[in-house]
């Protein structure tokens, strides 16, 4: 396996979570802050994911990329998306506790330095 094929495989695996995850995230942020720039960033993220797909197919070659997409990407992409959404939901629901601990650790570290 050459470095080009390895990079192509990585691009094939991450293009869907990157595109859908980025799109969903920036649309959420755009609705939350009511700023249209986030919608443009969401669209740009989705376009970049398509570029990643075509680059992955180009780097792997047509037959090898079809095999990878059919056998692995379709199966594991949805698991990756589910994992990312689970992590984001966990952070969203427990953000107050997480940020309190982070702030407490930062304040304690700063006070120890002085």
Secondary structure, DSSP 8 states (H G I E B T S, - for coil): --HHHHHHHHHHHHHHHHHHHHHHHHHHHHHHHT-THHHHHHHHHHHHHHHHHHHHHHHH-HHHHHHHIIIIIHHHHHHHHHHHHHHHHHHHHTHHHHHHHHHHHHHHHHHHH-
